[in-house]
Amino acid sequence: MKNIGIYVHIPFCKRKCLYCDFPSFGNMEDKFEAYVYALEQEIEKRGEKTRGFQVSSIFFGGGTPTVLSEDLLERLLTKINASFTIVEDAEITIEANPGTIHGKMAEALRKMSFNRLSMGVQAWQNRLLSTLGRIHTIEEFVDNFQNARKAGFDNINVDLMFALPTQTFTDWKETLEKITDLNPEHISAYSLIIEEGTPFYERFEKGELVETEEVLDREMYHYAVAFLAEKGYYQYEISNFSKLGRESRHNKIYWQTTPYLGMGLGAHSYFQGSRFHNTYDLDKYILADGEINRLEEEREMVLKKAAMEEFMFLGLRLTEGVSFKVFFERFGVEMTEVYSKVISDFLESDLLRQTEEGIALTQRGIDLSNQVFAEFLLDEYRK
């Protein structure tokens, strides 16, 4: 049977963060029950269309999935198990903001079969958490992390952000030191991007928010790469670091452009050669009652040209790079035939390096990754 990943979107938070542009809403407890019911119906109908596939990874994201009650979360997992074939060692992740993982919740999640927890702490300093609009303090994060350990979670990711407004290099060093002292299995470290449509963007436009200078941004990133390596964290993707064998199996599905199904509000899918996403309208999603033709928007076939482009610029995010062999197996043509000049030029300019199996970004290539990725867009491809 072929493997697929499942993403389940829970669009609710206690309060939306000031930098967040994901489809999520604060203070909508009155919608929880109706949303979960509609999501259950979608899960069942998606399952009917995936005979012959088995699920290797499940990821509950948001929003903050853990704002739902234990009963509602258990209903969703029960429906997934009834609707899909789940492999025995599936990675089952749930995102959680600190402040929502009290002891009872942590124990309930573990009993439900969640075996990986992803916690969005972002920064160690309470003043920065307040600036971001986070609902928690660092003390609450530590308490919640310990609750998760006591409940039996032995695979925890911690999300961090750098290049934050007013964040100093010393702040960033302290954040990395304190987080690694807790010894999570996985760390994600992302540079803040000020997205349109967010309160942060409005402040930026008014001149009330100053972006971090590029030099400091890169200093913070390079320090994190070196520091985390010293602490035993392997950088397997541009922004992701893990202990041995603890890479996010679910996220590698995206980067390796293998099939996945997204369920819930605004969730994106890549399945049977097509990309599509669900409506972003919450009321419309609930009223659709899981009917696929009423949920889906912007379905399109991924043609060979686009598939090759995505294989390259998503796969190159991984430090292992992209494989000549896999490219040929997917597309029936050699990577070096399609991208001969681009690869040659980037090898010469030290933006790419040759590996035993293919090509990968150098450290300099990572710093200039957006420029590198753009060069793998094809003007045309007719074979």
C-alpha positions in Angstrom: 0.0 0.0 0.0 1.1 3.5 -0.7 1.8 5.9 2.2 0.1 9.3 2.7 0.2 11.9 5.5 -2.8 13.5 7.1 -3.0 17.1 8.3 -6.0 18.1 10.5 -6.6 21.8 10.9 -8.1 23.2 14.1 -8.6 26.9 13.5 -9.2 28.0 17.1 -7.0 29.8 19.6 -7.5 31.4 23.0 -6.2 34.6 21.3 -4.6 35.1 17.9 -1.0 36.1 17.9 -0.1 39.5 16.4 2.2 38.0 13.7 0.0 35.1 12.7 -1.6 34.9 9.2 -2.9 31.3 9.4 -6.6 30.7 9.2 -7.4 30.8 12.9 -9.7 32.6 15.3 -9.7 33.5 18.9 -12.7 33.5 21.3 -14.9 31.2 19.2 -15.8 28.5 21.7 -19.4 28.5 20.5 -18.2 27.1 17.2 -16.2 24.2 18.6 -18.9 21.5 18.6 -20.3 22.4 15.1 -16.8 22.5 13.6 -15.7 19.2 15.0 -18.9 17.5 13.7 -18.3 19.0 10.2 -14.7 17.8 10.4 -15.7 14.3 11.4 -17.9 14.2 8.3 -15.1 15.3 6.1 -12.7 12.8 7.6 -15.2 10.0 6.9 -15.7 11.1 3.3 -12.0 11.5 2.6 -11.3 8.1 4.0 -13.7 6.6 1.5 -11.5 8.0 -1.3 -8.2 6.6 0.0 -8.7 2.9 -0.3 -5.3 1.4 -1.1 -3.4 4.0 0.9 -2.1 3.8 4.4 -1.4 6.7 6.7 2.2 7.0 8.0 1.8 10.4 9.7 -1.0 12.4 11.3 -0.5 16.1 12.3 -3.1 18.2 14.2 -2.2 21.8 13.6 -3.7 25.2 14.0 -4.6 27.5 15.5 -4.2 25.7 18.8 -5.6 22.2 18.7 -5.4 21.8 22.5 -8.0 24.5 23.1 -10.5 21.8 22.2 -11.6 19.5 25.0 -10.2 16.1 25.5 -13.5 14.6 24.4 -13.6 16.6 21.1 -10.0 15.6 20.2 -10.7 12.0 21.0 -13.7 12.1 18.7 -11.6 13.2 15.9 -8.9 10.6 16.4 -11.5 7.9 16.7 -13.0 9.0 13.4 -9.6 9.0 11.7 -8.9 5.5 13.0 -12.3 4.3 11.7 -11.9 5.9 8.3 -8.2 5.3 7.4 -5.7 2.5 7.6 -3.0 3.7 10.0 0.4 2.1 10.0 1.5 0.6 13.4 4.4 3.0 14.0 2.6 6.2 12.6 3.9 9.5 13.9 0.9 11.3 15.4 1.7 14.9 16.3 -0.4 17.6 18.0 0.5 21.3 18.2 0.0 23.0 21.5 0.6 26.5 22.8 2.0 26.7 26.4 -0.8 27.4 28.8 -3.1 24.7 27.3 -1.1 21.6 28.4 -2.2 21.1 32.1 -1.4 17.7 33.6 -4.8 16.2 32.8 -4.7 17.3 29.1 -1.1 15.9 28.7 -2.2 12.5 30.1 -5.3 12.4 27.9 -3.4 13.2 24.7 -0.9 10.4 25.4 -3.7 7.9 26.1 -5.3 8.9 22.8 -2.2 7.8 21.0 -0.6 11.1 20.2 3.1 10.3 20.4 4.7 13.6 19.4 4.0 17.1 20.8 4.9 20.4 19.1 5.0 23.4 21.5 5.2 27.0 20.3 7.3 28.8 22.8 9.0 31.2 20.4 11.1 33.1 22.9 12.4 32.8 26.5 11.9 36.4 27.6 8.4 37.3 28.8 8.7 40.8 27.4 9.1 39.3 23.9 6.3 36.9 24.4 4.1 39.9 25.3 5.3 41.8 22.2 4.2 38.8 20.0 0.8 38.6 21.6 1.5 35.2 23.1 -0.9 34.0 25.8 1.7 32.3 27.9 4.7 33.2 30.1 8.0 31.3 30.0 7.2 29.9 33.4 3.9 28.4 32.0 5.9 26.8 29.1 8.4 25.1 31.5 5.5 23.8 33.6 3.7 22.5 30.5 6.8 20.9 29.1 7.3 19.1 32.4 3.7 18.0 32.3 4.2 16.5 28.9 7.3 14.6 30.1 5.5 13.2 33.1 2.6 12.1 30.8 5.1 10.0 28.8 5.9 12.2 25.8 9.4 11.3 24.7 9.2 13.2 21.3 8.7 16.9 21.8 9.4 19.7 19.3 9.9 23.3 20.4 9.2 26.2 18.0 11.5 29.2 18.3 11.6 32.5 16.5 14.4 35.0 16.0 14.8 38.4 14.5 11.9 39.6 16.6 11.3 43.3 17.3 13.6 44.5 20.1 15.2 41.0 20.4 18.9 41.2 21.1 21.6 38.7 20.2 21.9 38.0 24.0 18.2 37.3 24.2 18.6 34.7 21.4 21.6 33.1 23.0 19.7 32.8 26.3 16.7 31.3 24.5 18.8 28.6 22.9 20.7 27.8 26.1 17.5 27.5 28.2 15.7 25.4 25.6 18.5 23.0 25.1 18.8 22.6 28.9 15.3 21.1 28.7 16.6 18.7 26.1 13.6 18.5 23.6 14.1 16.0 20.8 13.4 18.5 18.1 13.8 22.3 17.6 12.4 24.5 14.8 14.0 28.0 14.5 12.3 30.4 12.2 13.1 34.0 11.4 10.1 36.3 11.8 8.4 37.3 8.6 6.0 40.2 8.9 3.0 39.0 6.8 0.3 41.2 5.2 -3.0 41.2 7.0 -1.6 40.9 10.5 -1.5 43.5 13.3 2.3 43.3 13.0 2.1 44.4 9.3 -0.2 47.3 10.2 2.3 48.5 12.8 5.1 48.0 10.4 3.3 50.1 7.7 2.8 52.9 10.3 6.5 52.8 11.3 5.7 51.5 14.8 7.5 48.3 14.2 11.1 48.0 13.0 12.4 44.9 11.1 15.6 43.3 12.3 18.5 44.2 10.1 19.6 41.4 7.8 23.1 41.2 9.3 21.7 40.5 12.8 19.2 38.0 11.4 22.0 36.0 9.7 24.2 36.2 12.8 21.4 34.8 14.9 20.8 32.0 12.4 24.4 31.0 12.0 24.9 31.0 15.8 21.9 28.7 16.2 23.2 26.3 13.6 26.6 26.0 15.4 25.2 26.0 18.9 22.6 23.4 18.3 25.2 21.2 16.5 27.3 21.3 19.7 24.3 20.3 21.7 23.7 17.2 19.6 21.0 18.6 17.2 21.4 17.6 13.6 20.3 20.2 11.1 18.3 18.2 8.6 16.4 21.1 7.0 17.0 24.9 6.7 15.0 25.7 9.9 14.8 22.3 11.7 17.1 20.5 14.0 16.7 17.1 15.7 18.3 14.5 17.8 19.3 11.4 15.9 16.2 9.7 14.4 13.8 12.4 15.6 13.2 14.3 12.4 9.6 15.3 11.7 8.4 12.6 9.5 5.3 14.6 8.7 7.1 17.7 7.5 9.4 15.6 5.4 6.3 14.5 3.4 5.9 18.1 2.3 9.6 18.7 1.5 9.9 15.4 -0.5 6.6 16.2 -2.4 4.9 12.9 -1.5 1.1 12.7 -1.1 -0.8 14.2 1.8 -4.4 15.0 2.6 -5.4 18.1 4.5 -8.7 18.2 6.4 -10.4 21.1 8.1 -10.7 24.8 7.3 -8.3 26.0 4.6 -6.3 22.8 4.7 -4.2 22.0 1.6 -3.7 18.7 0.0 -1.5 17.1 -2.6 -3.1 13.8 -3.7 -3.2 11.7 -6.9 -1.4 14.4 -8.9 -3.6 17.3 -7.9 -3.3 20.2 -5.4 -6.4 21.7 -3.8 -7.5 23.3 -0.6 -10.6 23.7 1.5 -12.6 26.9 1.8 -11.2 29.5 4.2 -14.8 30.6 5.2 -15.6 29.1 8.6 -19.4 29.2 8.3 -19.2 27.7 4.8 -17.0 24.9 6.0 -19.4 24.0 8.8 -22.5 24.2 6.6 -20.8 22.0 4.0 -21.2 19.1 6.4 -18.1 17.3 5.0 -19.4 17.3 1.4 -16.2 17.3 -0.6 -17.5 19.2 -3.6 -18.7 22.0 -1.3 -15.4 22.2 0.5 -12.7 22.1 -2.1 -11.4 25.2 -3.9 -8.8 25.8 -6.6 -8.1 22.1 -7.6 -5.5 21.8 -10.2 -3.4 19.0 -11.8 0.3 19.3 -11.0 1.9 19.0 -14.5 5.4 17.6 -15.0 7.0 21.0 -15.2 5.6 22.2 -11.9 6.3 18.8 -10.3 9.9 19.0 -11.2 10.2 22.6 -10.0 8.6 21.7 -6.6 10.8 18.6 -6.3 13.9 20.8 -6.6 13.1 23.9 -4.4 11.2 22.0 -1.7 13.7 19.1 -1.6 16.7 21.4 -1.5 15.4 22.7 1.9 16.6 19.4 3.3 20.3 19.3 4.1 20.6 15.9 2.4 19.5 17.6 -0.7 17.8 16.0 -3.7 18.6 12.7 -5.3 19.5 12.1 -9.0 18.0 8.6 -8.7 14.6 9.7 -7.2 14.3 12.5 -9.8 14.8 10.0 -12.6 12.3 7.6 -11.1 9.7 10.3 -10.7 10.1 12.0 -14.1 11.8 9.6 -16.4 14.6 12.1 -17.3 17.9 12.9 -15.7 18.1 15.9 -13.4 21.3 17.0 -15.0 19.6 17.0 -18.4 16.8 19.4 -17.2 18.9 21.5 -15.0 22.5 21.1 -16.4 23.4 24.8 -16.5 21.8 25.8 -13.2 23.5 23.0 -11.3 26.8 23.7 -13.0 26.7 27.4 -12.2 25.7 26.9 -8.6 28.4 24.3 -8.0 30.9 26.7 -9.3 29.7 29.6 -7.2 29.6 27.4 -4.0 25.8 27.7 -3.6 25.4 23.9 -4.2 27.6 21.0 -3.3 27.7 17.5 -4.8 26.7 14.6 -2.5 27.0 10.9 -3.0 23.4 10.8 -4.3 22.7 14.2 -5.7 23.1 17.9 -4.9 22.5 20.0 -1.7 22.7 23.6 -0.6 26.0 24.8 0.9 25.8 27.1 4.0 26.1 30.1 1.6 23.4 28.5 -0.5 21.1 28.4 2.5 21.6 32.1 3.2 20.7 32.8 -0.4 18.2 30.0 -0.7 15.3 32.1 -2.2 17.6 33.2 -5.0 18.7 29.7 -5.6 15.2 28.2 -5.6 14.0 30.8 -8.2 16.6 29.5 -10.7 14.9 26.1 -10.7 11.8 27.5 -12.2 11.6 26.4 -15.8 10.7 28.7 -18.6 9.2 25.8 -20.4 9.4 22.0 -20.5 8.0 20.0 -23.4 9.3 16.5 -22.9 
